[in-house]
Amino acid sequence: MKTLVILVALSLFAGLGVAQSCVQTNDCHIVQRSNTQVFTENQAQDCFFDLLFIGGQTVPEHISVTCKVNRVTQMTVDYPFVIGQCQSGNFLGNNDVEWTFCRIADSVFSWSVTDDMSYTQSGIMF
C-alpha cells in the first residue's frame, strides 16, 4: 500500500511538470534586436516584427510580421498604420504568440508581445 501511495504521488508531480510555462522551462524569448525589430521564439515557433519603410518613405508606416514553424514561413502580413492606430494579432489563431502594435507618433511605435500566454514584453520601436 505504501508503494502505491508513493507511485501515485510521483505521477502527480510528473504531471505538474507538463503544465509548466515556457518561462519556467526557458523555451520562450522576446527580444528587441534593434530600434526596428522585435523577435520572439517559442520552441519551434519564431516571429519577426519589423518596421517597414515602403517606397521612398522617410517615416515607417507599416509593421511586417513573419512567423515560422521549424524555420518554414507559415504567415507573413504587413500592417499599415496611421498615427494613433493600434493593431493586434496572433499566430495561427491561437494564444501561443499574440501581439499589439500602436503608432503613437510620426515614427514611434509601441509594442507588446505575449508568448505562451504567460510571458509578456513591451517596448518602443522607432
C-alpha positions in Angstrom: 0.0 0.0 0.0 2.9 2.3 0.9 4.4 1.7 -2.5 1.1 2.5 -4.3 0.9 5.9 -2.4 4.5 6.7 -3.5 3.7 5.8 -7.1 0.6 8.0 -7.2 2.5 10.9 -5.6 5.3 10.6 -8.2 2.8 10.5 -11.1 1.1 13.6 -9.8 4.4 15.5 -9.6 5.4 14.3 -13.1 2.1 15.7 -14.4 2.7 19.1 -12.9 5.9 19.4 -14.9 3.9 19.2 -18.1 1.9 22.3 -17.1 4.9 24.5 -16.8 5.0 27.6 -18.9 7.7 28.3 -21.4 9.3 30.8 -19.0 9.8 28.1 -16.4 11.3 25.8 -19.0 13.3 28.7 -20.7 11.7 27.8 -24.1 10.4 31.3 -25.0 12.2 34.5 -25.6 11.1 38.0 -26.7 13.9 40.3 -27.7 14.1 43.8 -29.2 17.0 43.2 -31.6 17.2 46.8 -32.8 15.2 50.0 -32.9 13.2 48.5 -35.8 12.9 44.8 -35.0 11.4 42.6 -32.3 11.9 38.8 -32.3 10.1 36.1 -30.4 10.7 32.3 -30.2 8.8 29.6 -28.5 10.3 26.2 -29.0 9.8 25.6 -32.8 8.0 28.9 -33.5 9.7 32.1 -34.4 8.1 35.5 -35.2 9.8 38.6 -36.5 8.2 42.1 -36.2 9.9 44.7 -38.4 9.2 48.4 -39.1 8.9 49.0 -42.8 9.9 52.0 -44.9 7.9 51.5 -48.2 8.9 53.2 -51.4 10.6 56.5 -50.8 9.1 57.0 -47.3 11.3 58.6 -44.7 8.9 57.6 -41.9 7.9 54.0 -41.2 4.1 53.4 -41.6 4.0 49.6 -41.7 4.9 46.7 -39.5 5.7 43.4 -41.1 5.1 40.2 -39.2 6.7 36.9 -40.3 6.2 33.8 -38.3 7.8 30.4 -38.9 7.5 26.9 -37.6 10.7 24.8 -37.8 12.2 27.6 -40.0 9.4 27.3 -42.6 7.4 30.5 -43.1 3.7 29.9 -42.1 2.5 33.5 -42.0 3.5 36.9 -43.4 1.4 40.0 -43.0 2.0 43.8 -43.3 0.0 46.1 -41.1 -0.4 49.7 -42.3 -0.8 52.4 -39.6 -1.9 56.0 -39.1 -0.9 57.9 -36.0 -3.0 56.8 -33.0 -3.9 53.5 -34.5 -3.3 50.1 -32.8 -3.5 46.6 -34.4 -3.4 43.2 -32.7 -3.0 39.7 -33.9 -1.9 36.2 -33.1 0.0 33.4 -34.8 -2.1 30.6 -36.3 -5.2 31.8 -34.5 -4.2 30.6 -31.1 -2.8 32.2 -27.9 0.7 31.0 -28.3 2.1 34.2 -29.7 0.0 37.4 -29.5 0.9 41.0 -30.3 -0.3 44.6 -30.2 1.4 47.5 -32.0 0.4 51.1 -31.8 1.7 54.0 -33.8 2.0 56.7 -31.2 3.8 59.4 -33.1 5.2 60.1 -36.5 7.8 57.3 -36.5 7.3 55.9 -33.0 5.5 52.6 -32.3 4.8 50.9 -29.0 4.7 47.1 -28.9 3.6 44.4 -26.6 4.2 40.7 -27.4 3.0 37.7 -25.3 4.4 34.3 -25.7 2.7 31.1 -24.4 0.1 33.2 -22.6 2.5 33.7 -19.7 5.4 35.8 -20.8 4.9 39.4 -22.0 7.5 42.1 -23.0 6.8 45.5 -24.4 8.8 48.5 -25.7 9.2 51.2 -28.3 10.3 50.9 -31.9 11.3 53.9 -34.0 
